Amino acid sequence: MLNWLFGPRVQHIHADELKTLMKSENPPVIVDVRTHPEFRESHIPKAVHIPLPEVRTRMDELPKEKVIVTVCRTGHRSLVAAQALHSAGYQVKNLQGGMELWTGDVVPRSRR
């Protein structure tokens, strides 16, 4: 009812659930929407990098038959991206807490 004000409702996914899905037979496509410098510093292995300002113009690069998981530093920018993808008919989830709460592998490995 309030989609016009808050955007479409997007499901969130916890880091542990994403780590499990990444090991499954049908892993999700991870879309990192952070800036180029943020992505170069570290990112989830096999993540596709589409900065937030480019999501609407590049979403056709993503498969509609797979679950998409959006990620950013805290989960806010990725929620905006997830809402845009959801509105375009994608199955999408947003990584809750973003990279700040991600405890899995990163490329390159950070000093955490």
C-alpha positions in Angstrom: 0.0 0.0 0.0 2.8 2.4 0.8 5.0 1.3 -2.1 4.7 4.7 -3.6 6.3 6.2 -0.5 8.8 3.5 0.6 9.4 1.5 -2.5 8.6 -2.2 -2.9 9.1 -4.6 0.0 12.4 -6.4 -0.5 13.5 -9.5 1.5 16.7 -9.3 3.5 19.2 -12.1 3.9 21.7 -12.7 6.7 25.4 -13.3 6.1 25.2 -16.9 7.3 22.3 -17.7 5.0 24.2 -16.1 2.1 27.3 -18.2 2.8 25.2 -21.3 2.8 23.5 -20.4 -0.5 26.9 -19.6 -2.1 27.8 -23.3 -1.6 24.6 -24.6 -3.0 24.0 -26.1 -6.5 22.2 -22.9 -7.5 24.1 -20.0 -5.9 22.7 -16.5 -6.1 24.3 -13.8 -8.2 25.9 -11.3 -5.8 25.7 -7.7 -7.0 28.0 -5.2 -5.2 26.7 -1.7 -5.7 29.5 0.2 -3.9 31.9 2.6 -5.6 34.9 1.4 -7.7 37.4 2.2 -4.8 35.3 0.3 -2.3 35.0 -2.7 -4.6 38.7 -2.8 -5.3 39.5 -2.7 -1.6 37.6 -5.9 -1.0 34.5 -7.7 -2.2 32.7 -11.1 -1.9 34.2 -13.7 -4.3 32.5 -13.8 -7.7 30.5 -10.7 -6.9 29.4 -8.7 -10.0 30.3 -5.0 -9.6 27.5 -2.6 -10.7 27.8 0.7 -8.9 24.4 2.0 -7.6 24.1 4.8 -10.2 24.5 2.2 -13.0 22.0 -0.4 -11.7 19.0 0.8 -13.8 21.0 0.9 -17.0 22.8 -2.3 -16.5 20.2 -4.6 -14.9 19.8 -6.4 -18.2 23.2 -8.0 -17.6 21.7 -10.0 -14.7 19.8 -13.3 -15.2 16.1 -13.1 -14.2 16.0 -16.8 -13.5 18.5 -16.6 -10.6 18.2 -15.0 -7.1 20.1 -11.7 -7.0 21.7 -10.6 -3.7 22.6 -6.9 -3.5 25.4 -5.7 -1.2 27.0 -2.4 -0.2 28.9 -1.3 2.9 26.0 -1.1 5.3 22.9 -2.3 3.4 21.4 1.0 2.6 22.6 1.6 -1.0 22.0 -2.0 -1.8 18.4 -1.8 -0.6 17.8 1.0 -3.2 19.3 -1.3 -5.8 17.3 -4.2 -4.6 14.1 -2.2 -4.8 14.9 -1.2 -8.4 15.6 -4.8 -9.4 12.5 -6.0 -7.6 10.3 -3.5 -9.5 11.8 -4.8 -12.7 10.8 -8.4 -11.9 14.0 -9.8 -10.4 14.0 -12.2 -7.5 16.2 -10.2 -5.2 17.4 -10.1 -1.6 19.4 -7.5 0.2 22.4 -8.5 2.4 21.5 -7.2 5.9 24.2 -5.1 7.4 26.2 -5.2 4.1 30.0 -5.7 4.1 30.2 -4.4 7.7 28.5 -7.6 8.9 29.9 -10.0 6.3 32.1 -12.6 7.9 32.9 -14.7 4.9 35.7 -14.6 2.4 36.6 -11.4 0.6 38.8 -10.7 -2.4 41.5 -9.5 -1.8 41.6 -10.8 1.8 41.4 -7.9 4.2 43.2 -7.5 7.4 40.1 -8.2 9.5 
